[in-house]
């Protein structure tokens, strides 16, 4: 049968089969450079946060934002 690997679901009144070649792709693969960029940004944030722990809340936000 051509629909052995088809996805089958029930919509309330009928069974519907979608052949394998019509499946939607699941998400994009992210590049490693993006992850490295996020990691370095996080490290900068954590360093600025630890440096500004003793400041009042409003000054802390400005300090972190400027860093």
PDBQT receptor file of N, H, CA, C and O in Angstrom, charges set to zero:
ATOM      1  N   UNK A   1       0.839  -1.178   0.000  1.00  0.00    +0.000 N 
ATOM      2  CA  UNK A   1       0.000   0.000   0.000  1.00  0.00    +0.000 C 
ATOM      3  C   UNK A   1       0.886   1.245   0.000  1.00  0.00    +0.000 C 
ATOM      4  O   UNK A   1       1.929   1.257   0.654  1.00  0.00    +0.000 OA
ATOM      5  N   UNK A   2       0.491   2.282  -0.717  1.00  0.00    +0.000 N 
ATOM      6  H   UNK A   2      -0.356   2.272  -1.249  1.00  0.00    +0.000 HD
ATOM      7  CA  UNK A   2       1.282   3.498  -0.870  1.00  0.00    +0.000 C 
ATOM      8  C   UNK A   2       1.271   4.352   0.393  1.00  0.00    +0.000 C 
ATOM      9  O   UNK A   2       2.134   5.215   0.554  1.00  0.00    +0.000 OA
ATOM     10  N   UNK A   3       0.316   4.130   1.289  1.00  0.00    +0.000 N 
ATOM     11  H   UNK A   3      -0.385   3.429   1.158  1.00  0.00    +0.000 HD
ATOM     12  CA  UNK A   3       0.178   4.984   2.464  1.00  0.00    +0.000 C 
ATOM     13  C   UNK A   3       0.605   4.296   3.753  1.00  0.00    +0.000 C 
ATOM     14  O   UNK A   3       0.071   4.610   4.817  1.00  0.00    +0.000 OA
ATOM     15  N   UNK A   4       1.550   3.370   3.686  1.00  0.00    +0.000 N 
ATOM     16  H   UNK A   4       1.984   3.115   2.821  1.00  0.00    +0.000 HD
ATOM     17  CA  UNK A   4       1.992   2.670   4.895  1.00  0.00    +0.000 C 
ATOM     18  C   UNK A   4       2.631   3.616   5.908  1.00  0.00    +0.000 C 
ATOM     19  O   UNK A   4       2.442   3.448   7.113  1.00  0.00    +0.000 OA
ATOM     20  N   UNK A   5       3.385   4.610   5.432  1.00  0.00    +0.000 N 
ATOM     21  H   UNK A   5       3.538   4.746   4.453  1.00  0.00    +0.000 HD
ATOM     22  CA  UNK A   5       4.073   5.539   6.341  1.00  0.00    +0.000 C 
ATOM     23  C   UNK A   5       3.351   6.876   6.442  1.00  0.00    +0.000 C 
ATOM     24  O   UNK A   5       3.948   7.870   6.858  1.00  0.00    +0.000 OA
ATOM     25  N   UNK A   6       2.090   6.912   6.073  1.00  0.00    +0.000 N 
ATOM     26  H   UNK A   6       1.605   6.105   5.736  1.00  0.00    +0.000 HD
ATOM     27  CA  UNK A   6       1.315   8.153   6.112  1.00  0.00    +0.000 C 
ATOM     28  C   UNK A   6       0.888   8.476   7.539  1.00  0.00    +0.000 C 
ATOM     29  O   UNK A   6       0.699   7.586   8.368  1.00  0.00    +0.000 OA
ATOM     30  N   UNK A   7       0.741   9.759   7.801  1.00  0.00    +0.000 N 
ATOM     31  H   UNK A   7       0.894  10.483   7.128  1.00  0.00    +0.000 HD
ATOM     32  CA  UNK A   7       0.192  10.188   9.079  1.00  0.00    +0.000 C 
ATOM     33  C   UNK A   7      -1.326  10.136   8.966  1.00  0.00    +0.000 C 
ATOM     34  O   UNK A   7      -1.906  10.685   8.029  1.00  0.00    +0.000 OA
ATOM     35  N   UNK A   8      -1.963   9.475   9.923  1.00  0.00    +0.000 N 
ATOM     36  H   UNK A   8      -1.492   9.030  10.685  1.00  0.00    +0.000 HD
ATOM     37  CA  UNK A   8      -3.411   9.324   9.892  1.00  0.00    +0.000 C 
ATOM     38  C   UNK A   8      -3.999   9.999  11.123  1.00  0.00    +0.000 C 
ATOM     39  O   UNK A   8      -3.519   9.796  12.239  1.00  0.00    +0.000 OA
ATOM     40  N   UNK A   9      -5.037  10.802  10.919  1.00  0.00    +0.000 N 
ATOM     41  H   UNK A   9      -5.427  10.967  10.012  1.00  0.00    +0.000 HD
ATOM     42  CA  UNK A   9      -5.732  11.410  12.044  1.00  0.00    +0.000 C 
ATOM     43  C   UNK A   9      -7.228  11.422  11.776  1.00  0.00    +0.000 C 
ATOM     44  O   UNK A   9      -7.668  11.257  10.639  1.00  0.00    +0.000 OA
ATOM     45  N   UNK A  10      -7.993  11.617  12.821  1.00  0.00    +0.000 N 
ATOM     46  H   UNK A  10      -7.635  11.751  13.745  1.00  0.00    +0.000 HD
ATOM     47  CA  UNK A  10      -9.455  11.593  12.753  1.00  0.00    +0.000 C 
ATOM     48  C   UNK A  10      -9.956  12.994  13.021  1.00  0.00    +0.000 C 
ATOM     49  O   UNK A  10      -9.652  13.560  14.071  1.00  0.00    +0.000 OA
ATOM     50  N   UNK A  11     -10.716  13.572  12.102  1.00  0.00    +0.000 N 
ATOM     51  H   UNK A  11     -10.962  13.112  11.249  1.00  0.00    +0.000 HD
ATOM     52  CA  UNK A  11     -11.181  14.939  12.267  1.00  0.00    +0.000 C 
ATOM     53  C   UNK A  11     -12.602  15.030  12.813  1.00  0.00    +0.000 C 
ATOM     54  O   UNK A  11     -13.235  16.082  12.717  1.00  0.00    +0.000 OA
ATOM     55  N   UNK A  12     -13.099  13.963  13.373  1.00  0.00    +0.000 N 
ATOM     56  H   UNK A  12     -12.585  13.109  13.451  1.00  0.00    +0.000 HD
ATOM     57  CA  UNK A  12     -14.429  13.976  13.960  1.00  0.00    +0.000 C 
ATOM     58  C   UNK A  12     -15.428  13.183  13.154  1.00  0.00    +0.000 C 
ATOM     59  O   UNK A  12     -16.368  12.639  13.733  1.00  0.00    +0.000 OA
ATOM     60  N   UNK A  13     -15.275  13.091  11.856  1.00  0.00    +0.000 N 
ATOM     61  H   UNK A  13     -14.511  13.534  11.386  1.00  0.00    +0.000 HD
ATOM     62  CA  UNK A  13     -16.197  12.348  11.031  1.00  0.00    +0.000 C 
ATOM     63  C   UNK A  13     -15.502  11.474  10.007  1.00  0.00    +0.000 C 
ATOM     64  O   UNK A  13     -16.097  10.548   9.456  1.00  0.00    +0.000 OA
ATOM     65  N   UNK A  14     -14.225  11.779   9.754  1.00  0.00    +0.000 N 
ATOM     66  H   UNK A  14     -13.741  12.532  10.201  1.00  0.00    +0.000 HD
ATOM     67  CA  UNK A  14     -13.494  11.050   8.726  1.00  0.00    +0.000 C 
ATOM     68  C   UNK A  14     -12.054  10.812   9.164  1.00  0.00    +0.000 C 
ATOM     69  O   UNK A  14     -11.488  11.596   9.927  1.00  0.00    +0.000 OA
ATOM     70  N   UNK A  15     -11.472   9.729   8.678  1.00  0.00    +0.000 N 
ATOM     71  H   UNK A  15     -11.932   9.093   8.059  1.00  0.00    +0.000 HD
ATOM     72  CA  UNK A  15     -10.047   9.493   8.848  1.00  0.00    +0.000 C 
ATOM     73  C   UNK A  15      -9.334  10.129   7.668  1.00  0.00    +0.000 C 
ATOM     74  O   UNK A  15      -9.770   9.991   6.525  1.00  0.00    +0.000 OA
ATOM     75  N   UNK A  16      -8.227  10.832   7.945  1.00  0.00    +0.000 N 
ATOM     76  H   UNK A  16      -7.873  10.943   8.874  1.00  0.00    +0.000 HD
ATOM     77  CA  UNK A  16      -7.479  11.510   6.893  1.00  0.00    +0.000 C 
ATOM     78  C   UNK A  16      -6.035  11.040   6.957  1.00  0.00    +0.000 C 
ATOM     79  O   UNK A  16      -5.437  10.998   8.032  1.00  0.00    +0.000 OA
ATOM     80  N   UNK A  17      -5.471  10.683   5.795  1.00  0.00    +0.000 N 
ATOM     81  H   UNK A  17      -5.957  10.718   4.922  1.00  0.00    +0.000 HD
ATOM     82  CA  UNK A  17      -4.082  10.221   5.706  1.00  0.00    +0.000 C 
ATOM     83  C   UNK A  17      -3.291  11.200   4.859  1.00  0.00    +0.000 C 
ATOM     84  O   UNK A  17      -3.727  11.603   3.781  1.00  0.00    +0.000 OA
ATOM     85  N   UNK A  18      -2.123  11.578   5.360  1.00  0.00    +0.000 N 
ATOM     86  H   UNK A  18      -1.769  11.251   6.236  1.00  0.00    +0.000 HD
ATOM     87  CA  UNK A  18      -1.251  12.483   4.627  1.00  0.00    +0.000 C 
ATOM     88  C   UNK A  18       0.017  11.703   4.283  1.00  0.00    +0.000 C 
ATOM     89  O   UNK A  18       0.701  11.224   5.188  1.00  0.00    +0.000 OA
ATOM     90  N   UNK A  19       0.349  11.564   2.986  1.00  0.00    +0.000 N 
ATOM     91  H   UNK A  19      -0.207  11.953   2.252  1.00  0.00    +0.000 HD
ATOM     92  CA  UNK A  19       1.547  10.820   2.585  1.00  0.00    +0.000 C 
ATOM     93  C   UNK A  19       2.825  11.458   3.142  1.00  0.00    +0.000 C 
ATOM     94  O   UNK A  19       2.857  12.659   3.408  1.00  0.00    +0.000 OA
ATOM     95  N   UNK A  20       3.865  10.655   3.314  1.00  0.00    +0.000 N 
ATOM     96  H   UNK A  20       3.839   9.680   3.097  1.00  0.00    +0.000 HD
ATOM     97  CA  UNK A  20       5.118  11.100   3.929  1.00  0.00    +0.000 C 
ATOM     98  C   UNK A  20       5.733  12.299   3.219  1.00  0.00    +0.000 C 
ATOM     99  O   UNK A  20       6.265  13.182   3.893  1.00  0.00    +0.000 OA
ATOM    100  N   UNK A  21       5.685  12.372   1.900  1.00  0.00    +0.000 N 
ATOM    101  H   UNK A  21       5.253  11.656   1.353  1.00  0.00    +0.000 HD
ATOM    102  CA  UNK A  21       6.337  13.482   1.197  1.00  0.00    +0.000 C 
ATOM    103  C   UNK A  21       5.653  14.823   1.428  1.00  0.00    +0.000 C 
ATOM    104  O   UNK A  21       6.176  15.853   1.004  1.00  0.00    +0.000 OA
ATOM    105  N   UNK A  22       4.503  14.838   2.085  1.00  0.00    +0.000 N 
ATOM    106  H   UNK A  22       4.078  14.000   2.429  1.00  0.00    +0.000 HD
ATOM    107  CA  UNK A  22       3.791  16.087   2.352  1.00  0.00    +0.000 C 
ATOM    108  C   UNK A  22       3.905  16.551   3.810  1.00  0.00    +0.000 C 
ATOM    109  O   UNK A  22       3.230  17.501   4.206  1.00  0.00    +0.000 OA
ATOM    110  N   UNK A  23       4.741  15.901   4.601  1.00  0.00    +0.000 N 
ATOM    111  H   UNK A  23       5.289  15.129   4.279  1.00  0.00    +0.000 HD
ATOM    112  CA  UNK A  23       4.920  16.326   5.988  1.00  0.00    +0.000 C 
ATOM    113  C   UNK A  23       5.603  17.679   6.014  1.00  0.00    +0.000 C 
ATOM    114  O   UNK A  23       6.435  17.980   5.158  1.00  0.00    +0.000 OA
ATOM    115  N   UNK A  24       5.256  18.484   6.984  1.00  0.00    +0.000 N 
ATOM    116  H   UNK A  24       4.580  18.239   7.680  1.00  0.00    +0.000 HD
ATOM    117  CA  UNK A  24       5.926  19.762   7.150  1.00  0.00    +0.000 C 
ATOM    118  C   UNK A  24       7.272  19.526   7.809  1.00  0.00    +0.000 C 
ATOM    119  O   UNK A  24       7.435  18.598   8.601  1.00  0.00    +0.000 OA
ATOM    120  N   UNK A  25       8.214  20.355   7.482  1.00  0.00    +0.000 N 
ATOM    121  H   UNK A  25       8.082  21.109   6.839  1.00  0.00    +0.000 HD
ATOM    122  CA  UNK A  25       9.538  20.245   8.102  1.00  0.00    +0.000 C 
ATOM    123  C   UNK A  25       9.468  20.754   9.527  1.00  0.00    +0.000 C 
ATOM    124  O   UNK A  25       8.731  21.692   9.830  1.00  0.00    +0.000 OA
ATOM    125  N   UNK A  26      10.226  20.141  10.380  1.00  0.00    +0.000 N 
ATOM    126  H   UNK A  26      10.825  19.379  10.134  1.00  0.00    +0.000 HD
ATOM    127  CA  UNK A  26      10.216  20.551  11.789  1.00  0.00    +0.000 C 
ATOM    128  C   UNK A  26      11.376  21.488  12.071  1.00  0.00    +0.000 C 
ATOM    129  O   UNK A  26      12.513  21.035  12.200  1.00  0.00    +0.000 OA
ATOM    130  N   UNK A  27      11.118  22.766  12.168  1.00  0.00    +0.000 N 
ATOM    131  H   UNK A  27      10.194  23.134  12.063  1.00  0.00    +0.000 HD
ATOM    132  CA  UNK A  27      12.097  23.770  12.585  1.00  0.00    +0.000 C 
ATOM    133  C   UNK A  27      13.369  23.807  11.771  1.00  0.00    +0.000 C 
ATOM    134  O   UNK A  27      13.676  22.877  11.024  1.00  0.00    +0.000 OA
ATOM    135  N   UNK A  28      14.104  24.890  11.923  1.00  0.00    +0.000 N 
ATOM    136  H   UNK A  28      13.855  25.645  12.530  1.00  0.00    +0.000 HD
ATOM    137  CA  UNK A  28      15.386  25.043  11.253  1.00  0.00    +0.000 C 
ATOM    138  C   UNK A  28      16.505  24.697  12.211  1.00  0.00    +0.000 C 
ATOM    139  O   UNK A  28      16.362  24.845  13.424  1.00  0.00    +0.000 OA
ATOM    140  N   UNK A  29      17.600  24.244  11.677  1.00  0.00    +0.000 N 
ATOM    141  H   UNK A  29      17.716  24.123  10.691  1.00  0.00    +0.000 HD
ATOM    142  CA  UNK A  29      18.779  24.000  12.498  1.00  0.00    +0.000 C 
ATOM    143  C   UNK A  29      19.495  25.323  12.699  1.00  0.00    +0.000 C 
ATOM    144  O   UNK A  29      19.673  26.092  11.754  1.00  0.00    +0.000 OA
ATOM    145  N   UNK A  30      19.894  25.577  13.899  1.00  0.00    +0.000 N 
ATOM    146  H   UNK A  30      19.750  24.952  14.666  1.00  0.00    +0.000 HD
ATOM    147  CA  UNK A  30      20.598  26.816  14.194  1.00  0.00    +0.000 C 
ATOM    148  C   UNK A  30      22.092  26.604  14.023  1.00  0.00    +0.000 C 
ATOM    149  O   UNK A  30      22.601  25.502  14.225  1.00  0.00    +0.000 OA
ATOM    150  N   UNK A  31      22.776  27.649  13.656  1.00  0.00    +0.000 N 
ATOM    151  H   UNK A  31      22.363  28.544  13.491  1.00  0.00    +0.000 HD
ATOM    152  CA  UNK A  31      24.213  27.553  13.477  1.00  0.00    +0.000 C 
ATOM    153  C   UNK A  31      24.912  27.693  14.823  1.00  0.00    +0.000 C 
ATOM    154  O   UNK A  31      24.363  28.270  15.762  1.00  0.00    +0.000 OA
ATOM    155  N   UNK A  32      26.103  27.169  14.905  1.00  0.00    +0.000 N 
ATOM    156  H   UNK A  32      26.548  26.700  14.142  1.00  0.00    +0.000 HD
ATOM    157  CA  UNK A  32      26.836  27.226  16.171  1.00  0.00    +0.000 C 
ATOM    158  C   UNK A  32      27.313  28.644  16.468  1.00  0.00    +0.000 C 
ATOM    159  O   UNK A  32      27.491  28.993  17.635  1.00  0.00    +0.000 OA
ATOM    160  N   UNK A  33      27.523  29.462  15.450  1.00  0.00    +0.000 N 
ATOM    161  H   UNK A  33      27.379  29.178  14.502  1.00  0.00    +0.000 HD
ATOM    162  CA  UNK A  33      27.991  30.821  15.695  1.00  0.00    +0.000 C 
ATOM    163  C   UNK A  33      26.956  31.616  16.487  1.00  0.00    +0.000 C 
ATOM    164  O   UNK A  33      27.319  32.452  17.315  1.00  0.00    +0.000 OA
ATOM    165  N   UNK A  34      25.680  31.365  16.241  1.00  0.00    +0.000 N 
ATOM    166  H   UNK A  34      25.385  30.686  15.569  1.00  0.00    +0.000 HD
ATOM    167  CA  UNK A  34      24.623  32.048  16.988  1.00  0.00    +0.000 C 
ATOM    168  C   UNK A  34      24.684  31.663  18.462  1.00  0.00    +0.000 C 
ATOM    169  O   UNK A  34      24.516  32.513  19.337  1.00  0.00    +0.000 OA
ATOM    170  N   UNK A  35      24.925  30.376  18.737  1.00  0.00    +0.000 N 
ATOM    171  H   UNK A  35      25.062  29.686  18.027  1.00  0.00    +0.000 HD
ATOM    172  CA  UNK A  35      25.016  29.924  20.118  1.00  0.00    +0.000 C 
ATOM    173  C   UNK A  35      26.219  30.552  20.817  1.00  0.00    +0.000 C 
ATOM    174  O   UNK A  35      26.127  30.937  21.983  1.00  0.00    +0.000 OA
ATOM    175  N   UNK A  36      27.335  30.657  20.122  1.00  0.00    +0.000 N 
ATOM    176  H   UNK A  36      27.410  30.344  19.175  1.00  0.00    +0.000 HD
ATOM    177  CA  UNK A  36      28.519  31.267  20.711  1.00  0.00    +0.000 C 
ATOM    178  C   UNK A  36      28.269  32.738  21.006  1.00  0.00    +0.000 C 
ATOM    179  O   UNK A  36      28.715  33.256  22.030  1.00  0.00    +0.000 OA
ATOM    180  N   UNK A  37      27.553  33.413  20.106  1.00  0.00    +0.000 N 
ATOM    181  H   UNK A  37      27.190  32.993  19.274  1.00  0.00    +0.000 HD
ATOM    182  CA  UNK A  37      27.245  34.822  20.306  1.00  0.00    +0.000 C 
ATOM    183  C   UNK A  37      26.356  35.008  21.530  1.00  0.00    +0.000 C 
ATOM    184  O   UNK A  37      26.563  35.936  22.312  1.00  0.00    +0.000 OA
ATOM    185  N   UNK A  38      25.375  34.140  21.698  1.00  0.00    +0.000 N 
ATOM    186  H   UNK A  38      25.207  33.386  21.062  1.00  0.00    +0.000 HD
ATOM    187  CA  UNK A  38      24.479  34.211  22.849  1.00  0.00    +0.000 C 
ATOM    188  C   UNK A  38      25.256  33.939  24.131  1.00  0.00    +0.000 C 
ATOM    189  O   UNK A  38      25.031  34.592  25.149  1.00  0.00    +0.000 OA
ATOM    190  N   UNK A  39      26.163  32.982  24.079  1.00  0.00    +0.000 N 
ATOM    191  H   UNK A  39      26.346  32.451  23.251  1.00  0.00    +0.000 HD
ATOM    192  CA  UNK A  39      26.963  32.651  25.252  1.00  0.00    +0.000 C 
ATOM    193  C   UNK A  39      27.823  33.813  25.705  1.00  0.00    +0.000 C 
ATOM    194  O   UNK A  39      27.912  34.087  26.902  1.00  0.00    +0.000 OA
ATOM    195  N   UNK A  40      28.458  34.501  24.769  1.00  0.00    +0.000 N 
ATOM    196  H   UNK A  40      28.386  34.278  23.797  1.00  0.00    +0.000 HD
ATOM    197  CA  UNK A  40      29.316  35.627  25.144  1.00  0.00    +0.000 C 
ATOM    198  C   UNK A  40      28.475  36.783  25.685  1.00  0.00    +0.000 C 
ATOM    199  O   UNK A  40      28.910  37.488  26.595  1.00  0.00    +0.000 OA
ATOM    200  N   UNK A  41      27.280  36.986  25.136  1.00  0.00    +0.000 N 
ATOM    201  H   UNK A  41      26.926  36.413  24.396  1.00  0.00    +0.000 HD
ATOM    202  CA  UNK A  41      26.391  38.033  25.629  1.00  0.00    +0.000 C 
ATOM    203  C   UNK A  41      25.950  37.721  27.045  1.00  0.00    +0.000 C 
ATOM    204  O   UNK A  41      25.885  38.611  27.893  1.00  0.00    +0.000 OA
ATOM    205  N   UNK A  42      25.652  36.472  27.297  1.00  0.00    +0.000 N 
ATOM    206  H   UNK A  42      25.705  35.749  26.608  1.00  0.00    +0.000 HD
ATOM    207  CA  UNK A  42      25.229  36.066  28.634  1.00  0.00    +0.000 C 
ATOM    208  C   UNK A  42      26.353  36.264  29.643  1.00  0.00    +0.000 C 
ATOM    209  O   UNK A  42      26.113  36.715  30.763  1.00  0.00    +0.000 OA
ATOM    210  N   UNK A  43      27.575  35.928  29.250  1.00  0.00    +0.000 N 
ATOM    211  H   UNK A  43      27.770  35.561  28.341  1.00  0.00    +0.000 HD
ATOM    212  CA  UNK A  43      28.720  36.115  30.146  1.00  0.00    +0.000 C 
ATOM    213  C   UNK A  43      28.900  37.595  30.490  1.00  0.00    +0.000 C 
ATOM    214  O   UNK A  43      29.184  37.941  31.637  1.00  0.00    +0.000 OA
ATOM    215  N   UNK A  44      28.732  38.467  29.487  1.00  0.00    +0.000 N 
ATOM    216  H   UNK A  44      28.501  38.186  28.555  1.00  0.00    +0.000 HD
ATOM    217  CA  UNK A  44      28.854  39.905  29.732  1.00  0.00    +0.000 C 
ATOM    218  C   UNK A  44      27.780  40.371  30.703  1.00  0.00    +0.000 C 
ATOM    219  O   UNK A  44      28.052  41.165  31.604  1.00  0.00    +0.000 OA
ATOM    220  N   UNK A  45      26.544  39.872  30.515  1.00  0.00    +0.000 N 
ATOM    221  H   UNK A  45      26.324  39.228  29.783  1.00  0.00    +0.000 HD
ATOM    222  CA  UNK A  45      25.446  40.256  31.398  1.00  0.00    +0.000 C 
ATOM    223  C   UNK A  45      25.721  39.801  32.825  1.00  0.00    +0.000 C 
ATOM    224  O   UNK A  45      25.551  40.573  33.769  1.00  0.00    +0.000 OA
ATOM    225  N   UNK A  46      26.144  38.553  32.985  1.00  0.00    +0.000 N 
ATOM    226  H   UNK A  46      26.282  37.926  32.218  1.00  0.00    +0.000 HD
ATOM    227  CA  UNK A  46      26.397  38.035  34.329  1.00  0.00    +0.000 C 
ATOM    228  C   UNK A  46      27.506  38.797  35.024  1.00  0.00    +0.000 C 
ATOM    229  O   UNK A  46      27.430  39.042  36.228  1.00  0.00    +0.000 OA
ATOM    230  N   UNK A  47      28.538  39.177  34.281  1.00  0.00    +0.000 N 
ATOM    231  H   UNK A  47      28.600  38.978  33.303  1.00  0.00    +0.000 HD
ATOM    232  CA  UNK A  47      29.632  39.944  34.869  1.00  0.00    +0.000 C 
ATOM    233  C   UNK A  47      29.132  41.318  35.310  1.00  0.00    +0.000 C 
ATOM    234  O   UNK A  47      29.445  41.761  36.415  1.00  0.00    +0.000 OA
ATOM    235  N   UNK A  48      28.366  41.991  34.468  1.00  0.00    +0.000 N 
ATOM    236  H   UNK A  48      28.112  41.632  33.571  1.00  0.00    +0.000 HD
ATOM    237  CA  UNK A  48      27.837  43.311  34.819  1.00  0.00    +0.000 C 
ATOM    238  C   UNK A  48      26.882  43.208  35.999  1.00  0.00    +0.000 C 
ATOM    239  O   UNK A  48      26.857  44.093  36.854  1.00  0.00    +0.000 OA
ATOM    240  N   UNK A  49      26.099  42.138  36.056  1.00  0.00    +0.000 N 
ATOM    241  H   UNK A  49      26.119  41.419  35.362  1.00  0.00    +0.000 HD
ATOM    242  CA  UNK A  49      25.149  41.971  37.148  1.00  0.00    +0.000 C 
ATOM    243  C   UNK A  49      25.868  41.773  38.474  1.00  0.00    +0.000 C 
ATOM    244  O   UNK A  49      25.484  42.367  39.481  1.00  0.00    +0.000 OA
ATOM    245  N   UNK A  50      26.907  40.945  38.485  1.00  0.00    +0.000 N 
ATOM    246  H   UNK A  50      27.219  40.463  37.667  1.00  0.00    +0.000 HD
ATOM    247  CA  UNK A  50      27.639  40.727  39.735  1.00  0.00    +0.000 C 
ATOM    248  C   UNK A  50      28.343  42.007  40.191  1.00  0.00    +0.000 C 
ATOM    249  O   UNK A  50      28.461  42.256  41.391  1.00  0.00    +0.000 OA
ATOM    250  N   UNK A  51      28.812  42.819  39.237  1.00  0.00    +0.000 N 
ATOM    251  H   UNK A  51      28.716  42.616  38.262  1.00  0.00    +0.000 HD
ATOM    252  CA  UNK A  51      29.470  44.076  39.595  1.00  0.00    +0.000 C 
ATOM    253  C   UNK A  51      28.483  45.091  40.173  1.00  0.00    +0.000 C 
ATOM    254  O   UNK A  51      28.868  45.950  40.966  1.00  0.00    +0.000 OA
ATOM    255  N   UNK A  52      27.219  44.994  39.782  1.00  0.00    +0.000 N 
ATOM    256  H   UNK A  52      26.905  44.295  39.138  1.00  0.00    +0.000 HD
ATOM    257  CA  UNK A  52      26.251  46.012  40.184  1.00  0.00    +0.000 C 
ATOM    258  C   UNK A  52      25.280  45.542  41.267  1.00  0.00    +0.000 C 
ATOM    259  O   UNK A  52      24.238  46.170  41.456  1.00  0.00    +0.000 OA
ATOM    260  N   UNK A  53      25.580  44.484  41.966  1.00  0.00    +0.000 N 
ATOM    261  H   UNK A  53      26.427  43.974  41.812  1.00  0.00    +0.000 HD
ATOM    262  CA  UNK A  53      24.659  43.962  42.987  1.00  0.00    +0.000 C 
ATOM    263  C   UNK A  53      24.386  44.948  44.114  1.00  0.00    +0.000 C 
ATOM    264  O   UNK A  53      23.288  44.958  44.670  1.00  0.00    +0.000 OA
ATOM    265  N   UNK A  54      25.348  45.760  44.453  1.00  0.00    +0.000 N 
ATOM    266  H   UNK A  54      26.240  45.752  44.001  1.00  0.00    +0.000 HD
ATOM    267  CA  UNK A  54      25.191  46.667  45.584  1.00  0.00    +0.000 C 
ATOM    268  C   UNK A  54      24.475  47.968  45.199  1.00  0.00    +0.000 C 
ATOM    269  O   UNK A  54      24.100  48.738  46.083  1.00  0.00    +0.000 OA
ATOM    270  N   UNK A  55      24.280  48.224  43.922  1.00  0.00    +0.000 N 
ATOM    271  H   UNK A  55      24.584  47.598  43.204  1.00  0.00    +0.000 HD
ATOM    272  CA  UNK A  55      23.608  49.449  43.485  1.00  0.00    +0.000 C 
ATOM    273  C   UNK A  55      22.095  49.337  43.680  1.00  0.00    +0.000 C 
ATOM    274  O   UNK A  55      21.557  48.230  43.712  1.00  0.00    +0.000 OA
ATOM    275  N   UNK A  56      21.402  50.481  43.811  1.00  0.00    +0.000 N 
ATOM    276  H   UNK A  56      21.840  51.379  43.785  1.00  0.00    +0.000 HD
ATOM    277  CA  UNK A  56      19.938  50.450  43.848  1.00  0.00    +0.000 C 
ATOM    278  C   UNK A  56      19.383  49.938  42.513  1.00  0.00    +0.000 C 
ATOM    279  O   UNK A  56      20.080  49.923  41.499  1.00  0.00    +0.000 OA
ATOM    280  N   UNK A  57      18.131  49.527  42.538  1.00  0.00    +0.000 N 
ATOM    281  H   UNK A  57      17.564  49.540  43.362  1.00  0.00    +0.000 HD
ATOM    282  CA  UNK A  57      17.528  48.849  41.391  1.00  0.00    +0.000 C 
ATOM    283  C   UNK A  57      17.603  49.669  40.093  1.00  0.00    +0.000 C 
ATOM    284  O   UNK A  57      17.990  49.142  39.050  1.00  0.00    +0.000 OA
ATOM    285  N   UNK A  58      17.237  50.945  40.156  1.00  0.00    +0.000 N 
ATOM    286  H   UNK A  58      16.922  51.373  41.003  1.00  0.00    +0.000 HD
ATOM    287  CA  UNK A  58      17.240  51.771  38.938  1.00  0.00    +0.000 C 
ATOM    288  C   UNK A  58      18.652  51.978  38.398  1.00  0.00    +0.000 C 
ATOM    289  O   UNK A  58      18.880  51.920  37.190  1.00  0.00    +0.000 OA
ATOM    290  N   UNK A  59      19.585  52.218  39.295  1.00  0.00    +0.000 N 
ATOM    291  H   UNK A  59      19.400  52.265  40.276  1.00  0.00    +0.000 HD
ATOM    292  CA  UNK A  59      20.972  52.414  38.871  1.00  0.00    +0.000 C 
ATOM    293  C   UNK A  59      21.542  51.114  38.316  1.00  0.00    +0.000 C 
ATOM    294  O   UNK A  59      22.334  51.133  37.373  1.00  0.00    +0.000 OA
ATOM    295  N   UNK A  60      21.147  50.003  38.891  1.00  0.00    +0.000 N 
ATOM    296  H   UNK A  60      20.504  49.988  39.656  1.00  0.00    +0.000 HD
ATOM    297  CA  UNK A  60      21.614  48.699  38.425  1.00  0.00    +0.000 C 
ATOM    298  C   UNK A  60      21.167  48.460  36.990  1.00  0.00    +0.000 C 
ATOM    299  O   UNK A  60      21.957  48.003  36.164  1.00  0.00    +0.000 OA
ATOM    300  N   UNK A  61      19.894  48.769  36.682  1.00  0.00    +0.000 N 
ATOM    301  H   UNK A  61      19.253  49.141  37.353  1.00  0.00    +0.000 HD
ATOM    302  CA  UNK A  61      19.382  48.588  35.322  1.00  0.00    +0.000 C 
ATOM    303  C   UNK A  61      20.179  49.428  34.325  1.00  0.00    +0.000 C 
ATOM    304  O   UNK A  61      20.554  48.939  33.259  1.00  0.00    +0.000 OA
ATOM    305  N   UNK A  62      20.437  50.681  34.665  1.00  0.00    +0.000 N 
ATOM    306  H   UNK A  62      20.133  51.079  35.530  1.00  0.00    +0.000 HD
ATOM    307  CA  UNK A  62      21.201  51.570  33.784  1.00  0.00    +0.000 C 
ATOM    308  C   UNK A  62      22.628  51.052  33.596  1.00  0.00    +0.000 C 
ATOM    309  O   UNK A  62      23.158  51.062  32.485  1.00  0.00    +0.000 OA
ATOM    310  N   UNK A  63      23.247  50.597  34.696  1.00  0.00    +0.000 N 
ATOM    311  H   UNK A  63      22.816  50.588  35.598  1.00  0.00    +0.000 HD
ATOM    312  CA  UNK A  63      24.613  50.091  34.636  1.00  0.00    +0.000 C 
ATOM    313  C   UNK A  63      24.709  48.875  33.732  1.00  0.00    +0.000 C 
ATOM    314  O   UNK A  63      25.618  48.791  32.906  1.00  0.00    +0.000 OA
ATOM    315  N   UNK A  64      23.792  47.938  33.875  1.00  0.00    +0.000 N 
ATOM    316  H   UNK A  64      23.054  48.006  34.546  1.00  0.00    +0.000 HD
ATOM    317  CA  UNK A  64      23.788  46.726  33.062  1.00  0.00    +0.000 C 
ATOM    318  C   UNK A  64      23.530  47.080  31.595  1.00  0.00    +0.000 C 
ATOM    319  O   UNK A  64      24.185  46.545  30.700  1.00  0.00    +0.000 OA
ATOM    320  N   UNK A  65      22.585  47.974  31.355  1.00  0.00    +0.000 N 
ATOM    321  H   UNK A  65      22.054  48.409  32.082  1.00  0.00    +0.000 HD
ATOM    322  CA  UNK A  65      22.259  48.382  29.991  1.00  0.00    +0.000 C 
ATOM    323  C   UNK A  65      23.457  49.027  29.312  1.00  0.00    +0.000 C 
ATOM    324  O   UNK A  65      23.727  48.754  28.142  1.00  0.00    +0.000 OA
ATOM    325  N   UNK A  66      24.179  49.883  30.034  1.00  0.00    +0.000 N 
ATOM    326  H   UNK A  66      23.960  50.104  30.984  1.00  0.00    +0.000 HD
ATOM    327  CA  UNK A  66      25.344  50.562  29.472  1.00  0.00    +0.000 C 
ATOM    328  C   UNK A  66      26.508  49.617  29.223  1.00  0.00    +0.000 C 
ATOM    329  O   UNK A  66      27.279  49.827  28.287  1.00  0.00    +0.000 OA
ATOM    330  N   UNK A  67      26.647  48.593  30.034  1.00  0.00    +0.000 N 
ATOM    331  H   UNK A  67      26.020  48.423  30.794  1.00  0.00    +0.000 HD
ATOM    332  CA  UNK A  67      27.712  47.604  29.842  1.00  0.00    +0.000 C 
ATOM    333  C   UNK A  67      27.416  46.796  28.592  1.00  0.00    +0.000 C 
ATOM    334  O   UNK A  67      28.184  45.902  28.237  1.00  0.00    +0.000 OA
TER     335      UNK A  67
